[in-house]
Amino acid sequence: MIREITRGEDTIAHHPPTNTQPDPSSDLGLPGNSPQFIYWAHIKFPIDYPYSPPTFRFLTKMWHPNIYENGDVCISILHPPVDDPQSGELPSERWNPTQNVRTILLSVISLLNEPNTFSPANVDASVMFRKWRDSKGKDKEYAEIISTQVLQTSGAGGLG
């Protein structure tokens, strides 16, 4: 397992995904519709990695449709590879041993930029995001919460 994680870290150190900085604490800075900001996260690898998925938790407070209040990320790539017809996910969308730290980071960055409002972890954030998106930015409630959160956490070094 350590060899697999080390191999993943070596790949990230030499070829980091766009908008990430390799660091033991895994910073994610996102461009575009998210403010330029560092989001602190923690990736925890199980003993049987890569056969079981790691967990990914934001340490920075997040208001996002696919981030639980405790910071856990709700994304299919991190769900165990069991067949669950109730989940609405295809088995091919779930974790498999060919995934690695790089694919996880790319998937999380993609999710942050394009939330999945059909399967929200934070229903209130999802409703606000859809109102903001559907109003083409005229409904300001979602954007104001994000701006306030960024200002609060940036003063605390990204941890808030």
N, C-alpha and C positions, 0 to 999 in steps of 0.2 A: 504494500500500500504506500509506504513512504516513497518508494521509487516512482510510483505513478504521480503522486502529488508533486514531487520534486521535478519530474519531467514537465508537468504542467506549469510549474512556477518558472522553469527555465525558458519555456516557450513564451510565456507572458513577459518575462524580463527582456527578452530580445525582440519580440514582436507583440507589444501590448495592443489590445483592442483599441480602436479609436476612442478618444475621450476618457481613457483610464490611465492611471499611473500605478505601476507595480510597486507595492509596498506591503509589508506584512499585515497592515490594517485595511488594505483594499479600499482606496478612495475611488469614488465615481463622480466625475464632473460632467454635466450634461449641457450641450449647447442648444440653440434653437428656442423652442417654446418653453424650456425650463431656464430659470436664471442660471448664470455661471456660478457654480457653487460646488463645494465638495460635500458628498454624501458619504458618511462613514458607515461601513458595513462589516459584518463578521460572517465568514464562511466556516462551518464546522463539518469536518469529514468524519463519517462513521468508520468503525473498525473494518468493515467489509467493503469499503470504497475500492474500486469503482463499481461494484455490483449493486450497491445501494447509493441513493443520491445524498449529497451533502445538504445541510440546511443553510439558508441565506437569510440573515437578519440585518436590517438597517439599524444602526445605533443612533443615527440622526433622526429626529422626529419627522415623520412624513405624513402628509395628507394626500393620499393617492388612492384611486379605486382598487388597486391590487396589492396594497400594503395593509396588513392588519395593524391594529393600534399598537401592538407590542413590537412592531417592526418586521415581523415575518413577511416574506414575499410569497404571494400566491401566484405561482406560475407552473404550468404543466410539466416543464422540463425537470422540475425538482420533485415531482410526485413519483412514488414507487411504481415500478413497471408491472402492476397488477391490472387485470382486465376488470374494469368497473363500469358496467353499462349505465349506471346512475350518474356518473361524473360528467358525461357529455364530452369527454376527451377520448380521442383515438389512442390506442396503445402506442402508436408511433410518435405521439406527442409527449409521451412520458419519458422518464429517465431510462437510459440504457448505458452500458459500460463504455461506449465510445465517446460519451460526452466528457468534457473536461472543464477546467476552470475558465478557459477562454470562451467556450460556448455558453457557459453559465453567465458570464459577464456580458457577452453580446446580447443574450436573451433578456437579461434584466434591463440593460440600457434601452433595448427596443421596447420593452413593456413600459418603462417610465415615459418614453416619448409617445407611445401609442397605447394607452390603457385599454384593457379588455373589460368593457362595461357589461358584457354578458355574463361574466362570472366574477363579480366583485368580492373582495375581502372586506372592503369598507363601503357599505351601501350608501351612506350619506355622501361620501366623497364622489361616488359614482354618479349619483343623482345630480350633484352640483356640477360635476365635470360635463355631463351630457347637456345640462342647461347652458353652460358656458360655450360648449362646442356648437350646439344647435343655434345659439343666438349670435354666432360668429364673434364672440368676445364682448357682446353688449351687456350680458349678464355678468357682472363683475365679482360676485360673491366668491367663486372658486379662486379666481386670480388674486383677490385680496387676501384670502386665507394663506395661499402659497407665499405671497410677498411678505406677509407678517411673519410666517414661520421661518422664512429664509433670513429675515433681519434678526429674529430672536436667536436662531441657532448660529448664525455667522459670528455673533459676538461671543459665543461659547466655543469657538474653534470647531464648529460643525456639530457638536454634540449638544443636544438639547432636550 
